[in-house]
Amino acid sequence: NIQRLNNKAEAMALRKALRGDNLCDICRLRVGSEYHEIVPRSKTIARDDLREASFAPEICSLLCRECHDKIAPTKRGIELLLECNINLYGKAKVKTALEKIPDRFRLGIEIR
């Protein structure tokens, strides 16, 4: 998906500008090469509009493969990723991006 690739490039550029690197948003040890949607693709599979909304950089993360597979899918992983994105983009932008996806597709993924 072209939009997803463009958003990944934007996310990488932002992290490089703000942090000086593209390290994993969770462990900060390895390169964050995986563009991870905080709202899982499996939840937006039948709806192209929701799929596009889930690619927004404000609700996606750059992760190393290990953190992507082991930590990101957990409740604590989701909380860590939302915290990271709030620090990068601000709470209002993350909340706005997340709320473009209806509750029933987010399944409890919320900003406190």
C-alpha positions as CSV (number, residue, x, y, z in Angstrom):
1,N,0.0,0.0,0.0
2,I,1.5,3.3,-1.1
3,Q,-0.1,5.3,1.7
4,R,1.3,2.9,4.3
5,L,4.8,3.2,2.8
6,N,4.5,7.0,2.7
7,N,3.4,7.0,6.4
8,K,6.3,4.8,7.3
9,A,8.7,7.2,5.7
10,E,7.1,10.1,7.5
11,A,7.4,8.3,10.8
12,M,11.0,7.4,10.2
13,A,11.8,11.1,9.3
14,L,10.1,12.4,12.4
15,R,12.0,10.0,14.7
16,K,15.2,10.9,13.0
17,A,14.5,14.6,13.4
18,L,13.4,14.4,17.0
19,R,15.6,11.6,18.4
20,G,18.4,11.4,15.9
21,D,17.8,7.8,15.2
22,N,15.3,5.2,13.9
23,L,15.6,2.8,16.8
24,C,12.7,0.6,17.9
25,D,10.0,2.5,19.8
26,I,9.9,-0.1,22.6
27,C,13.4,-1.4,23.3
28,R,15.4,1.5,21.7
29,L,18.2,-1.0,21.1
30,R,17.6,-2.3,17.5
31,V,16.5,-0.5,14.3
32,G,12.8,-0.1,14.1
33,S,12.2,-1.4,10.6
34,E,8.6,-2.8,11.1
35,Y,5.8,-0.3,10.7
36,H,3.3,-1.6,13.2
37,E,-0.4,-0.6,13.3
38,I,-1.5,-0.3,17.0
39,V,-5.0,-1.2,15.8
40,P,-4.4,-4.7,14.3
41,R,-4.9,-5.2,10.6
42,S,-7.1,-8.2,11.4
43,K,-9.6,-5.7,12.9
44,T,-9.8,-3.5,9.8
45,I,-9.6,-6.2,7.1
46,A,-13.1,-5.8,5.6
47,R,-13.1,-2.0,5.6
48,D,-10.7,-0.1,3.3
49,D,-11.5,3.3,5.0
50,L,-10.6,1.9,8.4
51,R,-7.5,0.2,7.0
52,E,-6.3,3.5,5.7
53,A,-7.1,5.2,9.0
54,S,-5.1,2.5,10.9
55,F,-2.0,3.4,8.9
56,A,-1.9,7.0,10.3
57,P,1.6,7.6,11.8
58,E,0.0,8.9,15.0
59,I,-1.3,5.3,15.7
60,C,1.6,3.3,14.2
61,S,5.0,2.5,15.6
62,L,8.5,1.6,14.3
63,L,9.6,-1.6,15.9
64,C,12.3,-4.2,15.6
65,R,11.1,-7.7,14.7
66,E,11.6,-9.0,18.2
67,C,9.5,-6.3,19.9
68,H,6.9,-6.5,17.1
69,D,6.4,-10.2,17.6
70,K,6.8,-10.5,21.4
71,I,5.7,-7.2,23.0
72,A,3.5,-5.2,20.6
73,P,0.5,-7.6,20.6
74,T,0.2,-7.5,24.4
75,K,-1.9,-5.1,26.4
76,R,1.2,-3.6,28.0
77,G,2.8,-3.3,24.5
78,I,-0.1,-1.3,23.2
79,E,0.1,1.0,26.3
80,L,3.8,1.5,25.7
81,L,3.2,2.3,22.0
82,L,0.5,4.8,22.7
83,E,2.7,6.5,25.3
84,C,5.5,6.7,22.8
85,N,3.3,8.2,20.1
86,I,1.8,10.7,22.6
87,N,5.3,11.8,23.3
88,L,6.1,12.2,19.6
89,Y,2.8,13.6,18.3
90,G,0.9,14.9,21.3
91,K,-2.1,13.5,22.9
92,A,-4.7,15.3,20.8
93,K,-3.3,14.1,17.5
94,V,-3.0,10.5,18.7
95,K,-6.5,10.5,20.1
96,T,-8.0,12.1,16.9
97,A,-6.3,9.5,14.8
98,L,-7.4,6.6,17.0
99,E,-11.0,7.9,17.2
100,K,-11.3,7.7,13.4
101,I,-11.6,4.0,14.0
102,P,-14.9,3.1,15.7
103,D,-14.8,1.4,19.1
104,R,-16.0,-2.0,17.9
105,F,-12.9,-2.2,15.6
106,R,-10.5,-1.0,18.3
107,L,-11.6,-3.5,20.9
108,G,-10.6,-1.6,24.0
109,I,-7.6,0.3,22.6
110,E,-8.0,3.7,24.2
111,I,-6.1,6.7,25.4
112,R,-6.5,7.4,29.1
